[in-house]
């Protein structure tokens, strides 16, 4: 296969959750640049419209579907819209995530912990279940789950979030085993601290942001665009023999001893 074709998404349909900003927005636009048509989801439609405009400016088709990733019926409607518009899904990027609880786990409110798992874990499971038969019918597919370095080692004050991302890593490996025979590759990306709305709290916390930055050999926090190349690799033919992996992309933060 020619090198250009290995990274070409022309004719593919990608569904990206949490696409209104940050990592989800960057990945969705990057996939459009590579030739994919998009189904983009987030809770608020007004946040999705500027992203849709970027995708359309690249000459690609896009469907906007306001979706709460923690609600099964809304996820079912999301996939139904993808089928209605494009006939199926080739690439699923499970990116939507929340971390509303900060502080000691022993003091965390039950409802907040449940909410984290509902969006960060069960939402990923549900979309994988819904997209699997569509991918199988199309001869294969790609699932990319956005995890976190906090899923490899619990972050201070975000243990509930860390637990959910550890579950995402386990989910990724389990699905890779199950779906491999159907030519569906499942991989996870585990970012370090990225300049997003969620990441800004960690960056601004002197007890977390300072030590993390000091541990990074590259000397800066991540930007959403830093994840696009890896996401494109994992969504294209270039990664057809790659499945069940967890790719850490953190500026070297973890080798510096801080997660």
Secondary structure, 3 states (H helix, E strand, C coil): CCHHHHCCCCCCEEEEECCCCHHHHHHHHHHHHCCCEEEEEECCHHHHHHHHHHHHHCCCCEEEEECCCCCHHHHHHHHHHHHHHHCCCCEEEECCCCCCCCCCHHHCCHHHHHHHHHHHHHHHHHHHHHHHHHHHHCCCEEEEEECCHHHCCCCCCCHHHHHHHHHHHHHHHHHHHHHHHHCEEEEEEEECCECCHHHHHHHHCCCCHHHHHHHCCCCCCECHHHHHHHHHHHHCHHHCCCCCCEEEECCCCCCCCCC
